[in-house]
Amino acid sequence: MAKAFKKLDRTAMRKLKPGGTINEHGITFDRLANGDGVFTVNVMVDGQRIHRVIGKESDGTTRNQAEEFVEKVRRDARDDRLALPKGRKIALSFQEAAGKYLEKSTEEGGKDLAAKRRRLNQHLVPFFGELPLAKISSFDIERYKKQRSEETALPGGEKQKPKDKTKLKLTSKGTINRELAVLSHLLNKSAEWGWTSTRPKIKLFKEEEGRIIYLDIDQIKCLVECAKQDQNSQVYPFIVTGLETAMRLEEILSIRREHVDLQRRRIYIPKAKAGARDQPITKHLSDFLEGYLAALPKGTPWLFPSIAAKEGHTVNIRKAYRRVVAAAGLDPDQVLRHTLRHTAITHLVQAGVDLPTVQRISGHKTLKMVARYAHQNGDHIQAAMSKLEDRLKITG
């Protein structure tokens, strides 16, 4: 039976002056200084305090929506109690689930675990925290998206805010989508492992296809020369490998000596994003790697070893890479490590290599993802049309 409201009715809300508050049945209505009104909920459910901002009047939020939220929270709590296995008294929190998820994913040989751990620890866990995993709703996820959209992203992955505040920009939709992808995978695996019986829907942001940044031939030469002169002995092999294979950051840094086949000019990638694959390499890279491998300490299984890293190999080369990019006269906030991959793929397309072959080299899941690179520069397209014209020789 719906509760009767005596204080929180439409008349009282309309008369409420800025700074005023009305609270009834766990629902609060505040009149803001700008005249707008905001609804919040603060109720106890199964011994847990649930506090949520429902929304503003200007966004179309009504008291009915606040009531529906309260009812949903209580209904979900009842359903959770009925669904709990015998002997299970406490629901799994998101923070606990995140830790278990990373452990089980490691045991199962999951992919991109370093990136998943970073996104969980830096953003998802601080937001969802102690919220029971089974009670995370689409509403909670939309709140996360809103909060992240209003946060600033530090340039180039810096840990401290720059003195020049003009360099700050809002977190991109693409960045948030990558975080939501981790959340989605965690929720899917939770259902698979029996931690939850249902999962909320997650709506990703629609990303605009922006211009892909890549380096031209002169910029590549300058970058490579600066890498040769840098104090970090791994940054040159890293850059050359990236430019001559289009491999991703994690794929390069986790190359094992045993996976390099110089005779066949192949590097085996067991945990590639789209599945294990043999990565073709150039003759120049093969010749370089022959000498590079010979110079590595005996018994070292990694191409980029690091005694300081628990993984045994380098996992972050950002500082040295940014230093080399700056030395080459380029912008480290624009020319990122992934730019090496963009550069290799773009030049393959511009060289006239067919898209299926480019896909084979780049390891993309679909041709659609490769086709984006065909629009970066029209010169190769115009050259193709000139070839067609020369072949047809139509006159008159």
N, C-alpha and C positions, 0 to 999 in steps of 0.2 A: 504494500500500500504506500502510495506516494506521501511524503511528509508535507504538512501544511506550513507555509512560510508566513509569518506574521510581521517580521521586521524587514526581511529581504524581498520586498515586492517591487514592482515596477515604479509605483508612485514614490516610494521612499528612495529608490535609486536615482530617479530624475531630480528629486529635491536635494540630494546630497551635495554639499559644497566641496570645493577643492580641499584636499587634506582629510576629508571625512571617511569613515569606515563603517561598514555594516557587516556583522558576522552572525550566521545562523546555520545550524546543522552541519558545521565543518566547512562551510563555504563563506568566503570573505569577498566583499566588493569594496574596492578602494577608488575614490575619486581623485585623479591625479591633478597636478597644478595646471596642466594644459587643458583640463576639462574632460579628458578621456577617462574611461573607467576600466579597471582590470579585475578579473576574477581569479581567485586562488583557492586551492583546496588544502585543508590540513586536518586529516583524520587518522585515527588509530585502527589498524586492521591486523588481526592476529598478533597483537603486541608490538607491531611495527608502525612507526610514525610515517605517514605518507603525506608529503608536502609537494604540491605542484602548482606552477603558474599555468592556468588554463588558457588565458588570452585576453585581449582587449576588446572593448566595445567597438572600436573603430575597425577591427578585423572581423566583426560579425559575431563575436563570441557572446553567448547568452547564458543565463542562469541554468537553463535546461541542460546545456552542454556540461556544465560543472556537475549537475546532479547525475547525469549519465556516466561521467567519469567515476564518481564515487561508487555508483552501483556496479560498474564494471570491475573496479578494484576488489570490491567485496565478493562479487560473483566468482572472479578468478581465484580468490583466496579459498572459497569453498570448493571449487573444482580441484585446486592443488591438493587440498587435504584429502579428498577422495581418491586422488590418483597416486599419492605417496605409497611406496612399498612398505610392507610391514617392518616396523622397527626404525623407520626413517622419520625423525622428529623435526629436523631442521632443513629448510630448503637451501640449496646450493646458491651462494651469492655469485654475482658476476666476477668479482675479483678472484674467488676460489676457482671458478670455472675457467678463467683465463689461464691460471697457472697449470691446472690439469690439462687443459687443451694444448698448451705448448709442450708439456711432458709427453703426452700421447702422440702428438704430431711428430715429435723427434723420434720416438720409438717406431713410428710407421714410415719414417723417411720422408716427411713432409717437405714441401718446397717453400722457398723464400722465407724461412723461419726467422732470419735476422730482421727482415722488414716487418714481419708480423709481430714480433716481440716489441719492436720499437713503437709501432702504431698502438699496440695494446697498452704498453707502459706509459707512453707519453700522453695519450688522448682518451682512449676508450675506458680503461680502468679508472682513471681519475673522475670520469663523468658518471659511469654506471656504478662503480664501487661496490657497496654492500647490497645493492638492489638484488633481490632474488632473481636468478636467471629465468625462472619460469614466469615471472611477472613483468618482464620487459615487453612493452607494448609498442605498437607503431607510433603512438603518441610520444613515447619516450625517445624513440629514434628520431622523430621530427624535431623534438627539442634539441637533441644532440646536433643535428644538421644546422639548426638555427644558430646555436651557440658557436659552433666551429666557423660558420660563415661570417660571424661578426668578430672573430679573432684575427689578429695580424700574423702573417707568416714572416719569419726572419729570413733575410736574403742569404742565399747560398748555404742554408743549413746552419747558420751561426747560432751559438748557444746564448749569446748575450745581445740585448737590443743595441743597435748602432746609435751613436751620438746624433747622427743626422736622421731625424724622425721621418723625413720625406722618403727614405728608402723603404719604410714599412708599407706593406700592402696586405689586403685581406687574403685569407686562406682561399686557394683556388678550388673550384668545384671538382677538378680532377683529383686533387689531394684528398678531399673529403670522400670522394667515391672510392679511393683506394682503401681508406679506413673502413668504410661501410662494407667493402668486399671482405675484409678480415672478419668483421662482425657477422656477416652473413655466413661465412664458412664455419665460424665457431658455433653458431646456432644450428646449422645443418648437422655438424658432427655431434653436437649435444643430443639432438634427436636420435641420431644413429647409435650413439653410445647409451641411450636410455636415460639421460639426465633430464630431459623434458619430453612432453608428449605433443606439444604444439610449438609453432614458431611464428613470430609476427612478420608481416610483409615489409620489405625494405624497398623504398623507392629511391633510385639513384638520381642525382642531378643530371640534367641533359647538358653534356659538354659541347662547347663550340669547338669546331675543328680549326685551331689556330695555325698560323704559319710555322712550319717546322724549321728550326734553326739548324743550319749545317755550315761547314767550312768549305771555302773554295780552295783551289790548288795552292795558291800562294800562302794562304793562312795555314794550310796543313804543313807546308814546308817549314814555315816559321815556328809553328808549335812543336814539330818534331826536333828541330835544331835546339830550341830552348830546353826541351826535355833531356836531350843528350848532356847538356851543361849543368843540369840541376844536381844538387847534392844528394837527392834521394835516388838510389840505384834502381828502384823498382818502377819509377814513374815512366821512364822511357819504354821499357818492355810493355807496360800496361797500355800506354797510348798507342804504340805500334800494333799491338794485338787487337785493340779496339777498332782501329782504323782499317785493318786488313782482314777482319773477320765479321764485324758487326755484332760481336758477342756483347752480352749484357755485363754490367759491373760484377755481379756476384758470380757469373759464369767464368769470367776471366780470373778473378782472384782465387777461386777455388779449383783451378786446374791442377791436376795431379800429374807427376812425371810419367807415371805408367799409362796415362791416357793420351799422351802425345805420340803420334805415329808419323815420324818424319818421312818415311819412305812413301806412304800413301798420301801424305800431306793432309792429315786429319787430326782433329782433337775430339775425343769422345766426351760428351757432356751428359753425365748420367741423370742429373736433376735439372734439366732445362725447363723453362716455364711451360712449354707446350709438349713436354715429354722428352725422354732421352733421344739424343741425336748425335750423328757424326758431323762435326763442323769442318767444312773445307777451309784450307788456309792457302795463302799465296806462296810462291817459291821463295820470295824474299823473306817472308816470315819464317818459313821452314829453315832456311839457311841461318837466319839470326838465332832461332831457338836452338839449333844444333850447338852453337858456341855458348849460348847462354846456359843451357842445361849442363854442359861440360864444366862450367865455372861454378856451379852451385856446390855447396858442401855435400860430401858423400853421405848417403843415407837420408837426405832430405826428400820427402815424398811430394812436396809442393813446389810449384813454379814460383810462388810468391810467399816464401816461408817467413814466419814471424814467431820468435820464441816468446814474445810478450803476450800473444793472443792465445786464448784457451783453445781456439779452433786449430791452432798450429800454423795458420796462414794469415796473411794480411786481410783484414776485412774493411778497412777504411783508408783510402789513399787521397781523401778530399783535400787536405792541407797542401800536400805537395802538388797535386793537380791544379789547384787554384793558383798557386805560386807560378807554375809554368805558364798557365793561360795568361796571367797578368804580364809576365815577362815577354810574351809574344804580342803584347799590345792589344789583347782581346779582353772582353768584359767577363770576369769569372761568374757573375750573376746571370749571364746569358749563355755562355759556353760551358755547359755542365758536362759531367762525365758521360751522361747518356747522349750528349751531342756527338760523340765519336761514333756511336751506332747509327744515329741519324745521318751522319756524313757518309759513312760507308754505303748505306742503303741508297741514299740519294744519288751518289756517283755511279752505283751499279745501274740504276734506272736510266740515268742520263747517258750512260755509255751504250745504251741500247739493249741491255740484257732483258730478256722476257721476264714478266712478273712471276710465273711459276718457278723459274730458276732463282730469282731473287728471294722468293719465299723459302725455297730450299736452303739457301745460304743464311738468311736472317733468322729462320726458326719461328716465323710468325704463324699463328694458328690458321688465319684465313687470308685469301688474296685481297679482300677488302681492306685489310690493315696495311697491306703493301701498296695498294693503289693510291693511298694518300701521297706517297712520295713522287708519283708521276706528275703532280701538279706544282711541284716546287720551282721549276724553271722550264719555260716553254721552248728553249732552244732545241732540245733533242726532239721535241714533238714537231717543230717546224722542219727540222732536218729530215725526219721521217716522211713528211708530206712532200718534201723536195724529191726524195727518192721515188715516191709514188708517181710524181709528175714526170720525172725522167724516164721511168719505165713505161708509162702509158703513152707518152709523146702525143697527146691530143692537140690538134691544131685547129685554127679557124674559129 
